[in-house]
Amino acid sequence: GKPAAGVEVTLIRGEDRYRTEPGEYKTTTSEDGSFELEFKEAGRFWLNATTAVECKETTGSKTTARYSYTATFEVLPQ
């Protein structure tokens, strides 16, 4: 229910069969949980954001909740 600030977001361009570099781009979400990406070329992309939050149960023991979002999408030429 709250914005996810400070979460690392990774974007990797697809079609990397013959590339030695993965073309990875990383950014971090702002205080309001948003981020911006600029696509310089069309193609398929893989996006991932993962975070872990420590939670206290009613017993007082610490547990870690892990959240992840992954998407694949295609950017079309303008």
MIVO-800818 format. One record per residue (C-alpha): residue number from 1; residue in one letter; x, z, y. Coordinates in pm, 1 decimal. Example, Ala and Ser with C-alpha at 12.3 -4.5 7.8 and 13.67 -1.06 7.14 Angstrom:
% MIVO-800818
   num   residuo          X          Z          Y
     1         A     1230.0      780.0     -450.0
     2         S     1367.0      714.0     -106.0
***
This chain:
% MIVO-800818
   num   residuo          X          Z          Y
     1         G        0.0        0.0        0.0
     2         K      299.7       25.5      236.3
     3         P      538.7     -248.8      353.2
     4         A      845.4     -286.4      133.4
     5         A     1126.2     -257.3      389.9
     6         G     1489.3     -314.2      295.9
     7         V     1421.2     -507.9      -25.6
     8         E     1678.7     -771.9     -117.4
     9         V     1525.7    -1117.4     -169.6
    10         T     1720.0    -1382.6     -364.3
    11         L     1650.1    -1754.0     -345.0
    12         I     1820.4    -2003.2     -576.7
    13         R     1775.3    -2378.1     -560.7
    14         G     1685.0    -2541.1     -890.4
    15         E     1816.2    -2862.9    -1039.0
    16         D     2157.8    -2702.9    -1084.2
    17         R     2255.0    -2867.2    -1409.4
    18         Y     2571.0    -3025.2    -1270.7
    19         R     2657.0    -2778.4     -992.8
    20         T     2937.3    -2524.5    -1013.3
    21         E     2789.1    -2310.7     -734.1
    22         P     2436.3    -2172.1     -781.7
    23         G     2339.0    -2223.9     -417.1
    24         E     2220.2    -1864.3     -390.7
    25         Y     2078.7    -1731.3      -62.5
    26         K     2005.4    -1362.0       -4.9
    27         T     1813.1    -1188.9      269.9
    28         T     1652.2     -847.0      318.6
    29         T     1296.8     -762.0      418.8
    30         S     1240.0     -619.9      768.1
    31         E     1065.3     -292.4      856.1
    32         D      724.6     -460.0      820.6
    33         G      818.1     -598.4      476.6
    34         S      846.7     -960.5      588.4
    35         F     1130.5    -1211.8      561.7
    36         E     1191.4    -1570.3      667.4
    37         L     1354.0    -1859.0      485.0
    38         E     1455.3    -2197.0      620.3
    39         F     1463.5    -2486.7      376.2
    40         K     1715.6    -2753.6      469.8
    41         E     1622.0    -2981.3      182.3
    42         A     1336.5    -3046.8      -55.2
    43         G     1350.1    -2931.7     -415.3
    44         R     1252.3    -2664.1     -662.9
    45         F     1337.0    -2302.1     -590.9
    46         W     1336.8    -1966.4     -768.6
    47         L     1264.0    -1652.7     -561.9
    48         N     1306.9    -1292.5     -673.1
    49         A     1262.6     -954.4     -503.5
    50         T     1321.4     -628.1     -690.7
    51         T     1314.3     -265.8     -582.3
    52         A     1315.8       78.1     -742.9
    53         V     1148.2      389.5     -606.3
    54         E     1195.9      745.2     -727.5
    55         C      865.7      918.2     -799.9
    56         K      786.2     1281.4     -870.5
    57         E      524.6     1350.0    -1129.7
    58         T      308.7     1659.6    -1131.2
    59         T      561.7     1822.1    -1365.2
    60         G      828.5     1791.8    -1094.6
    61         S     1056.9     1567.4    -1299.7
    62         K     1196.0     1254.8    -1138.2
    63         T     1100.1      912.2    -1265.1
    64         T     1185.0      570.6    -1129.8
    65         A      923.6      304.7    -1068.9
    66         R     1061.0      -49.6    -1064.9
    67         Y      880.4     -332.8     -889.6
    68         S      966.8     -700.1     -912.5
    69         Y      822.4    -1025.6     -783.0
    70         T      939.3    -1365.0     -908.7
    71         A      809.9    -1707.4     -811.4
    72         T      909.9    -2067.6     -866.9
    73         F      790.2    -2329.0     -622.4
    74         E      864.1    -2673.1     -485.6
    75         V      943.0    -2759.1     -125.3
    76         L      833.9    -3109.1      -28.3
    77         P     1019.2    -3330.1      220.5
    78         Q      876.4    -3343.0      571.5
***
